[in-house]
Amino acid sequence: MYDNPAAPMAAGIGSGTLAMTGAGDFFWVGLAAFAMVALGMAVKRIVPVRGGNS
């Protein structure tokens, strides 16, 4: 596998596989979801709260 430079191409054409680890599209979807949640939490901390003294 490591001696054949064409092996990663044959296993993952267009499928978004992580190079030579076997992690597929599910890994990238999970990573993207984590990044979006982290971004949302960061924005929520930065943006001031609108509201009066109730």
C-alpha positions as CSV (number, residue, x, y, z in Angstrom):
1,M,0.0,0.0,0.0
2,Y,2.7,2.5,0.9
3,D,5.0,1.4,-1.9
4,N,2.2,2.0,-4.5
5,P,1.6,5.7,-5.1
6,A,-1.7,4.9,-6.9
7,A,-3.3,3.0,-4.0
8,P,-4.8,6.1,-2.2
9,M,-6.3,7.3,-5.5
10,A,-7.9,3.9,-6.2
11,A,-9.4,3.7,-2.7
12,G,-10.8,7.2,-2.4
13,I,-11.6,8.9,-5.7
14,G,-14.0,11.7,-4.8
15,S,-15.0,10.2,-1.5
16,G,-13.0,12.7,0.7
17,T,-11.0,10.0,2.4
18,L,-8.2,11.2,4.8
19,A,-4.9,10.1,3.3
20,M,-4.0,6.5,4.2
21,T,-6.0,6.4,7.4
22,G,-9.3,5.0,6.2
23,A,-11.4,7.8,7.7
24,G,-14.2,8.6,5.2
25,D,-16.8,11.3,4.8
26,F,-18.3,10.7,8.2
27,F,-15.1,12.0,9.8
28,W,-15.3,15.2,7.8
29,V,-19.0,15.7,8.6
30,G,-18.3,15.3,12.3
31,L,-15.4,17.6,12.2
32,A,-17.5,20.3,10.4
33,A,-20.3,19.9,12.9
34,F,-17.8,20.4,15.8
35,A,-16.4,23.5,14.1
36,M,-19.8,25.0,13.6
37,V,-20.8,24.4,17.2
38,A,-17.5,25.9,18.4
39,L,-18.0,28.9,16.1
40,G,-21.6,29.5,17.4
41,M,-20.5,29.3,21.0
42,A,-17.6,31.8,20.3
43,V,-20.0,34.3,18.6
44,K,-22.5,33.9,21.4
45,R,-19.8,34.9,24.0
46,I,-18.6,37.9,21.9
47,V,-21.9,39.4,20.9
48,P,-23.3,41.6,23.7
49,V,-26.7,40.7,25.2
50,R,-29.5,43.0,24.3
51,G,-32.0,43.7,27.0
52,G,-33.1,46.1,29.6
53,N,-32.9,46.0,33.4
54,S,-35.9,43.8,34.2
